[in-house]
Amino acid sequence: SVLESQWEQGFTCLNEYIEREGHARVPLKYKTEDDYNLGSWVANKRSTKVRLTSEQINKLESLSGWAWDVLEYQWEQGFSYLKVYIEQEGHALVPAKYKTDDGYKLGMWVTSQRSNKNSLTPDRRTRLESLSGWVWDVLEFKWEQGFSYVKTYVEQEGYARVPTHYKTEGGFNLGHWVCKQRRNKDQLTSEQTTRLETLKGWVWSLK
């Protein structure tokens, strides 16, 4: 029938697209080289799932990267890239402009998750929090990281007068961090100020 041949044509084009692009996120206005409206065909199949036969549904679901809900697929894609990043780098502090080797804008995705925390589903929040090194507030995390280093320094040296160019064994620029706290005292929370002042030998001015 005509409908069957139209289905087969769309399915074949989608299959070729996936093999070439590596995903099934066909832009709505995308056309193949021979002018076939593949984007429209894919959008139509997603929105009319109830009218498809079980065989057609199974065939679409057998395709690598097929998803009925594009937004859900995109989230899962970002999450999988983040997991790989953490395995490689040992932390989840992805630079905002970072792209993966295959061009995925992971930094942008991660930034989006942090800024949209309150609108994420509980399941997505939990999954992110289960990742080793995940933090919602990067600035808070970096402050805690610096404070833990200066605490260790005090335990080892007996005082908090860290030389300006001092770096930890792991390469953390602790001297710079300490200078920054002194310089930005007015921007610190009262809790942060108090915690620094509890350190033996801490001074706000070196004069």
C-alpha positions in Angstrom: 0.0 0.0 0.0 1.0 3.6 -0.4 1.1 4.1 3.4 3.4 1.1 3.8 5.8 2.3 1.1 5.8 5.8 2.7 6.7 4.3 6.1 9.5 2.2 4.5 10.9 5.2 2.8 11.0 7.3 6.0 12.4 4.4 8.0 15.1 3.8 5.5 16.1 7.5 5.4 16.1 7.6 9.2 18.3 4.5 9.3 20.8 6.1 6.9 20.8 9.3 9.0 21.6 7.5 12.2 24.5 5.6 10.5 25.9 8.8 9.2 25.3 11.2 12.2 25.4 8.7 15.1 22.1 9.8 16.7 18.4 10.0 15.9 17.8 13.7 16.8 16.7 14.8 13.4 16.1 18.6 13.2 12.4 19.3 12.4 13.2 21.1 9.0 15.9 18.6 7.9 15.7 17.3 4.4 17.7 14.5 2.8 19.9 15.2 -0.3 17.0 14.0 -2.5 14.7 16.5 -0.7 12.8 14.1 1.5 11.3 15.8 4.6 12.9 13.4 7.1 12.5 15.8 10.0 8.8 16.1 9.5 8.5 12.3 9.2 10.3 11.7 12.5 8.3 14.4 14.3 5.1 12.9 13.0 6.0 9.4 14.2 6.8 10.7 17.7 3.5 12.6 17.9 1.3 9.8 16.4 2.8 6.8 18.3 -0.7 5.6 19.2 -1.5 5.1 15.5 1.6 3.1 14.7 1.5 -0.7 14.5 3.4 -2.7 17.2 5.8 -3.8 14.5 6.5 -0.2 13.5 7.0 0.8 17.1 9.4 -2.1 17.6 11.4 -1.2 14.5 11.8 2.4 15.6 12.8 1.3 19.1 15.4 -1.1 17.7 17.3 1.9 16.1 20.4 3.1 18.0 19.6 6.3 19.8 15.8 6.4 19.1 13.7 8.1 21.7 10.0 9.0 21.7 10.7 12.0 23.9 13.6 14.1 22.4 14.1 16.2 25.6 14.5 13.0 27.6 17.0 11.6 25.1 19.0 14.8 25.2 19.2 14.7 29.0 20.3 11.1 29.0 23.0 11.9 26.4 24.4 14.7 28.6 24.3 12.6 31.7 26.3 9.8 29.9 28.9 12.3 28.7 29.3 13.7 32.2 29.8 10.2 33.7 32.6 9.6 31.2 34.1 13.0 32.0 34.2 12.2 35.7 35.8 8.8 35.1 38.5 10.5 33.1 39.1 13.7 35.2 38.1 12.6 38.7 35.7 15.5 39.3 32.5 17.1 37.9 33.8 20.7 37.6 33.3 20.9 33.8 34.5 24.2 32.4 31.6 26.2 30.9 33.0 26.1 27.4 34.2 22.5 27.5 33.3 20.3 24.5 33.9 16.6 24.2 36.2 15.2 21.5 33.1 14.7 19.3 31.9 18.2 19.8 29.2 17.8 22.4 28.9 21.0 24.6 29.1 19.2 27.9 30.1 22.4 29.8 26.9 24.1 28.6 24.8 21.0 29.6 26.3 20.9 33.1 25.8 24.6 33.6 22.2 24.2 32.6 21.6 21.5 35.1 23.0 23.6 37.9 21.1 26.7 37.0 17.8 24.7 36.5 18.2 22.6 39.7 14.8 23.5 41.0 13.0 22.5 37.8 14.7 19.1 37.4 12.7 16.0 38.4 13.7 14.5 41.8 15.0 11.5 39.9 17.4 13.6 37.8 18.6 15.5 40.8 19.2 12.2 42.7 21.1 10.7 39.7 23.4 13.8 39.4 24.0 13.8 43.2 25.0 10.1 43.0 27.9 11.0 40.7 31.3 11.2 42.4 32.3 14.8 42.8 29.0 16.4 41.7 28.3 19.8 43.3 25.4 22.2 42.7 27.3 25.3 43.7 30.7 25.5 42.1 31.8 28.6 44.0 30.9 27.1 47.3 32.7 23.9 46.4 35.9 25.7 45.4 35.8 27.7 48.7 35.5 24.5 50.7 38.3 22.9 48.7 40.6 25.9 49.4 39.6 25.9 53.1 40.4 22.2 53.5 43.9 22.8 52.0 44.6 25.7 54.3 43.5 23.7 57.3 45.9 20.9 56.3 48.6 23.5 55.9 48.0 24.8 59.4 48.1 21.3 60.8 51.5 20.7 59.2 53.1 24.1 59.7 51.4 25.3 62.9 50.2 28.7 61.4 48.2 30.1 58.6 50.7 32.5 57.0 50.8 30.8 53.6 53.5 32.1 51.2 52.0 33.9 48.2 53.4 31.4 45.7 52.8 28.3 47.7 51.2 25.3 45.9 50.1 22.0 47.5 51.6 18.7 46.3 48.6 18.3 44.1 49.2 21.6 42.4 46.5 23.7 44.1 47.6 27.3 44.3 47.0 27.8 48.0 49.0 31.0 48.3 46.8 32.6 45.7 43.6 31.3 47.3 44.6 32.8 50.7 45.5 36.2 49.1 42.1 36.1 47.4 40.2 35.6 50.7 42.0 38.6 52.2 41.4 40.8 49.2 37.7 39.8 49.0 36.9 39.8 52.7 33.8 41.9 52.2 32.4 39.4 49.8 32.7 36.4 52.2 29.8 35.1 54.3 30.0 35.7 58.0 30.4 31.9 58.4 33.4 31.8 56.0 35.0 34.8 57.8 34.6 33.1 61.2 36.0 29.8 60.0 39.1 31.5 58.6 39.6 33.4 61.8 39.6 30.2 63.9 42.7 29.1 62.0 45.9 29.5 64.1 47.9 32.5 62.9 45.2 33.8 60.5 45.5 37.5 59.7 43.6 39.6 57.3 46.4 42.0 56.6 50.1 41.1 56.3 51.2 44.7 57.2 
